[in-house]
């Protein structure tokens, strides 16, 4: 049958939300790390996932997302891959898609990242994306990813998709085939979907839960237009990346 369970996680609390001059390991000002609170969330996520029989993790290529799942990877040695279906959404806040670090550079920062055995099912966006286009991009990528995984001789039973608020919301909506579904999406929140017996549909059994986090739900986010509210004050990116 193929993949039976999908966990969708949003990255943890960002350092640039609490620090006006954070350190950028990739040298890109659109690519911050987690804050101390976010790193605590990542440890709590790892503790929660450790007994969930996860087979693989597919992550956004941005630092904060890889940092969020990496404690789990270190504890479990589950394979970690990048897939651009889960990458950030910038909407119309900029005239182009702000870049991520090359995979070879990310491999240096996250040594357990596997950049050889999986190549993203879709390319990284290279222009502006509307809300609708973000939904289309994520759904297309996940449809192709699942088709690929289901065709394997020994497909994974349970995978994690790790991304940002927008891509996490779009992932759940794409799997449910409902572009308006009210997905809960706080920092480091978890959604879980289970596949029907005939493989034709997915059921959402956990919607953006933060029960695994000691500080509960934080910075819950939802689409409000084609310019993300967390990007409105960051137009200086264009001159720095």
Residue, then its C-alpha position, 0 to 999 in steps of 0.5 A: x500500500x505504501x506510506x500509511x502515516x504522515x506527521x507534519x511539523x512546523x519549525x520551532x520558535x525563531x531567534x530573529x523574533x527575539x533578537x534584532x542581531x542574530x547569528x546566521x549560520x548560512x550567511x543568509x538573513x532570510x535563514x535564521x536559527x531557532x531561539x533558545x525556546x525553539x531549541x527547547x521545542x526541538x528537544x521536546x519534539x525529539x522526545x515525543x517522536x522517538x517511539x512513533x516508528x518514523x521511517x524518514x524525514x523530509x524537510x525544508x532546506x532552511x536552517x530553522x527547519x533542519x534545526x528543529x528536526x535534527x535532535x530527533x535525527x541524532x537520537x533515532x538515526x532516521x534518514x533525513x532528506x530535503x524536499x522543496x515541497x516543504x520550503x518557505x513561502x514569501x508571497x509577494x513580499x519580495x520581487x523574487x524567491x529568497x534563497x536557501x543555502x546549497x545542499x552541500x553547505x547544509x550537509x556541513x552544518x547537519x552532517x546526518x543530512x542525506x543529499x545523495x539518495x533523494x532529490x526533491x520532486x519539484x524545484x525550489x520556487x524562483x519567483x513570487x508565489x501567491x497563496x494559491x500558487x503555494x498550495x499548488x506547489x506543495x500539493x504537487x510536490x507531495x503528490x509526486x513524493x508519495x507516488x515515488x515512495x509508494x512505488x518502492x519495493x519496501x516503502x516507508x510506513x511513517x514519514x515526517x514532513x517538516x516545514x514552515x507555517x505556510x508549507x505545513x498548512x498547505x501539506x495538510x490541506x493538500x493531503x485532505x484535498x481541501x484548500x480551506x481546511x482550518x489547520x492549526x499551526x503554532x511553532x513546532x506544532x504537529x499534525x498527523x494524517x492516516x491513510x484510508x485502507x484503500x489508499x485513496x484518502x487521508x484522515x486528519x487525526x491530529x491538527x496542529x497539536x502542541x501537547x508535546x511542548x512544555x510552553x504550549x502553543x505559540x505564534x499560531x499562524x494562518x494565511x491572511x493574504x499574499x504578503x505574509x504578516x511576518x515578512x511585512x517589516x523585512x523588506x531589507x532582505x532584498x539588499x542583503x541576500 
